[in-house]
Amino acid sequence: MFKKPLLILIGFFFSVSLFSQINHWETAVYADGLWRYLPGFTAPASDWKDLNFNETTWAIGNGGIGYGDDDDNTEIAAVPSLFMRRKFDVTDISKIEAAIFHADYDDAFVAYLNGVEIARANVEGNPPAWDTDAIDWREAQMYEGGLPEAYFFDKAQVNQFLTNGENVLAIQVHNKEGASSSDMSAIFFLSFGINDDSNDYGPTPNWFVEPGFTTHLPILKINTNGQDIIDTADIIADFGIIWNGDGNLNNSLSEPNHYEGQIGIELRGSSSLWFPKNNFSIEMKDELGEDMDTSFLDFPREEDWILHGPFSDKTLMRNVLTMHLARSMGQYANRTRFVELVINEDYRGIYVIMEKIKRDNDRVDIAKLKETDIDGTEVTGGYIFKIDR
């Protein structure tokens, strides 16, 4: 009687192995290509970032454009801001699975594709006025051997921003203290992930590294903001989930689109603390840091969760399979889901997120629990031990 559930579970697990539809990456816009530019001593026309804007009165020069750090192919006088445009052609948008915008700048920027904002850093305003100061100082990285910042866009975003034929990448760059700033850098690239072996653009720069990873599993991203996760008390961290729905691909460089909020997180376990792959307990928090019940990934609303890293189980399946079989027999068992876990941009592997069974006053108790389905219907489960450490 258990053959059918077993086959379904195993088939599901192997269908979510990592793979990507990207054949290779190419670069469509290079920093050192020819750009139209306007030093920002006055406001440009309101449509300066649109494809059909008449740019013929703007200066032309190779990027980077700026002054002060010896990373400029076109050197200009000190300015509070700089406006740049670069037109490029898209041969066949159906071949583009993803895009990456790379930015190396001093001190701030906003970038637009065909008039739509796609990325910004260190500046406020919608859009920022020509004389808006950057929020803080920011030094360019590449001239000192560093790497540019990367902004990833999935296929849905590519289809929103780009079109077949001519497109325009437009960027405004801002200094921290206007024209009195000692330097300005403006170095930008746009690259595409191509799904076949065609070569319609150019090779990627020598520093280019294929980004992130792509998976059918939901991706959980945790940012502790520099704090260590310990086993004696929880810390407050940012928590986000990237999930485009069952059967769709998710990329680790995308912004959280399914859930975003705060959690309390601590290490969980005893002997497992010595494993390279730790377990974690998490509690969902509201904006005031108070515990709250919430739902995600089709789980019922709950406050406490376990991130189980099955290090000693190389199949990753034993706990999930056991709980699945128990539920198939009408008994209560934790709901589970396979996910990919990223903590502070460090990939930790495949984990199992599961509901956490609560304890009452540190007692081991036996109770008849009620489950609440997603639609709010209460369903009585079986007897279980209410234990947790």
N, C-alpha and C positions, 0 to 999 in steps of 0.2 A: 504493500500500500504506500510505501514511501518512495518508490522509484520516480514518480512524476515530479514531486517537489525537489528531489535531489538533482535531477537532470535540468530542471529550470534554473536552479541556483548556479550550478556549474557552468551552464551555457551563458548565464548573465555575467559571471565573473570573467570568463575568458573573452567576452565581447568588449570589455572595457580596457583591454591592454593599450599601452601608449602607442600612438602612431600619429603621423602628420601627413597632410595632403600637400605639403610644400615640397617641391622637387629641389629648388635652389633659390638663392637670393640674388637680386640684382639692384643696382643703384640707379635711380632716375635723375636725381638732383645732387650735384656735388658742391661742396663748399667753395671750391676754387673755380667753379664755372663762372660765366659772365652773368652778372646781376644788374638790373636797373636799381638805382638807389637815390634817395633824397635825404640830405642832412636835415635833422629835425630842429630847425630854428623857427619854423612856423608850422601850423597845422596843414597836413596835406588835404586834398579833396576828400570828401566823405566816402567816395567810391574807390579809393586808391587800392584797396585789397581785392577788388572784383576783377574777373577775367577780362572784361571789355573796357577797362579803364585805359585811357590814352596815356601811355608811359613814355612817349617819345621825347618829352621835355626833361625827363630825369637823366641824371648822369649814368654812365655804364662803366663797370669795372669788375675785375675778378675778385671773388671772395677768398678769404675773409676780408671784410671791410671794417676799418676801425683805426685805432692808433694806440701806441704806448707799450705794447708787449712783444713787438717783433713777430707777431703771428698774423700780420695783415698783408695781403697781396695788393690791396688798394688802401692807401693811407689817406685819411681825411683829417681836417682840423677838429679840435675838441668840440663836441656837440652834446646837448642834453639827451638827444635821441637820434635814431636812424631808422629810415623806412626803406625796405628792400623788396624786390619782386623778381621772381624767376619763372618763366614759362617753360613748360615741358609737355610732351605728348604721351598719352596712354594709348597703346596699340590695341589692346583687347582686355577690357576690365574683367572679363570672365576668367582670365588666367591668373588674376591677382588674388591670392588667398589671404594676404595680410600685408601690412605696411609698418615700417618703423621710421619715425622722425628722430634724428639725432641732433642735439643742440649743445654747442660749446659757446658760452657767452659771458659777457661782463657788462652790466650787472643783472639785467632782467630782459625778458622778451615775451611777446605774444605772437603766435604763428597761426596763419589762416590758410586753408585750401579752398580756392574758389569762393572766397569771401566768408567762409565758415571757420570759426575759431576751433583749432584742434589741440593746442597746447599753450601753456603759459607757465611762467615761473617768476616769483619775486616782484610782482607788480600788481597794483589794483586799478580798477576802472573798467568800464564796459562801454566802449574800449578805453584804454588809458589815453589821456590827452598827451599831446606832443611834449609838454613840459612836466609830465608826471615823473617824480623821482622813483627809483627802485626802492623797495621796502628796506633792503639791507645791502651791504657790500657782498659781491660774489665774484670770485676770481675765475678766469678761464682755466681749463685743465690741460688741454692737449699740448700746449707749448711747453709744459713742464713734464710731459710724458704720460699724462692722465688720459682718461677716456671721456667722451661726451656723454651727456645724459640721453637716455633712450625713452621714447614714447611709442607704445605699441598700439596698433589698430587691427581689429579682426576684420573678417570679410564683410560683415554687415556694415561696419563703419566705413570701410573702403568704398562700398557701393553708395554710401551716403555722401561722401566727400568728393569722390572722383567721378570722371565721366570719360568715355572714349573720345579721343581727339585731344584738343588743346586744353591744358589746365594751367593754373598759376598758384605757386607757393609764395605767399606774402608774409613778411615778418617785420615787426617793429621792435627795436632794441632800445633799452633805457639805461641811463647812468644813475648812480646813487645820488650824486650831487651836481647834476646838470653838467654844463660845459666846464666846470671847475674840476671835474674828475680827471685823474691822471691817465686813464686808459679806457678803451672800449674794444670788445671783441664780438664778432658776429660770424659764427662758423656753423653752417647748417647743412644736413644731408637728408635725403628722402630715399628709402629703399623699399623694394617690393619682394614679397615671398611668392614665387611663381610655381604654378601647379603642374607644369610640363617642362620639357627640355628646350623650349624656345629661348632665344636670346635677343630680346627687343630693346634692352637698356644697356647698362654698363656693368663692369665687375664691381663688387663691393670693395671698400677700402681695406687695406691690409690689417687694420685693427678690428675689423668687423667680426663679431661672434654671433652665430645664429642664436636667436633669443629664446629664453625660457623653455617651456615644454608645452605640448598640446596633448589633451586627453579627453576621453568621454566622461571621466569621473568629475564630480564637483571638486573645486579647488578651494581649500580653506587657507586663508592668509592671516597670520597673527603678527602684529608689530608690538613689541614690548617697550619701544622707545628707550632702548639702552639698558633696561632692567634685566637682571638674571631671573630665570624661573627657578624657584626653590621648592622644597618639600615641606616647609614648616608654616608657610603662610602664602595666601594668594597675592598676586600683584595685578594691577589694572593694566589691560592691554587693549589695543585696537583689534577688531575682529571683522573680517569680511569674507564673503563667499562669492566665488565666480562660478556661475552655473547657467548655461543657456538652455537647459531642459534636456530630458532624456533623449539620447540619440544624436545630440549636437556636440560639437567640439568646444572645448574651453582652453584658453591659453593663460599661462601663469602670469604674463605681463599685462593682462587686461585689468581694468579697474573692477572692484567688486560690484556686481550688478544684481545679485539675488538677495543679499543681506549685508548690512553694514552697521556696526555698533561697537559697544565695549563689553569686555568680559573680565572676570577675575579668573586667573589661571595659576595652577600650582602643579608640581610633580606629584604623581600618584604611584603607590606601590611600595614595596619593601625590597625584596631581592631584585626586583626588576629595575630598581634604580641604578644597578650596576650594568645593565644592558646598554649597548650603544644606542638603542632605539627606546626612548623613554615613553611612559604613559603619562597622561595629563588629565586633571579634573578641571572643568571650566564651569563658571556660573555666568549667566547672562545678566548684564547690568544696564540700567537706564542712564540718562544723561547726568543724573545726580549720584551715580555710583551705587544705587540701590538694586537689590536682586529683583529680577522680573521674569515672568513667563513669556515665552515667545515661540513662534513656530518657524521652521525653515526646512528645506529639502523634503517637504511632505510629511515631516514629523508632527505629531500633536504638540500643542503648546506645553512647554516645560522650561524650567529654570536651570537645572543641573544636568551636565552631560559628561561623558567620558570620551577621551580620545585614546583609543587602545592601539598601541603599536605592537602587533604580534611578532616580536623578535624571535622567540623560540619556536614559533609555528611557521615554517618556511612556506607552507601553502597559503598562509594568511586567512584560511577559511574555517578552521575548526570551531571557533566560537560562533561565527556567523552561521555556520551550518547547523550547529546544535540548537541555537536559538530559533532558527527558521523551522527546524523539525518540531520543536516544542510548540511553537505557535500553530503549526499545521495540525497538531493533535488537540488544539483547543485550550492549551495551557498558556499562562502568562509568561512571557520572556521579553527581554529588552529588544526593542526595535533597533536595527543596525543599518549602517550604510557605509560602503567603501568610499573613501575620499583621498585626495592628494593633500598633503600638509606642507605648508611653507611657513617658516618662522623667521622673521627678520631677514627675508629674502634668501634664506637658506632652505633648500629642499630637503625635507625629512623623510619622504617616501610615502607609500600607501598606508593609510591608517583606517581604522574602523571607528566611526562616531556612533555612539549608542546612548540610549537613555540611561540615567543613573538611578538605581533603586535607592530610596532614602532609608535612613535609620531613624528610630525614635529613641531619644535619650540614651544613645550608645548601647541599646539593648538589642540582642538578637531575638527577633520576634517572628511569629508565623501569623500571617494575616491573609484575608481574602481581599485582593485588590480589585479596583474598578479601573478599567482603561477608558480613555475618552478618545473616540475616533476624531479624525480631522473635522468632520461635519458637526461635532458636538455630541454625538450619540454615545451614551455610556454603555459599555459592554463589560459584564462581569467576567473576570479572568479566573485562573485557578489559584490554589494556595501556593505561596512561595515563602521562602525565608527572606525577611526584610533585613538584609545585612549589607553593610558597606563600610569601607575603611577610610 
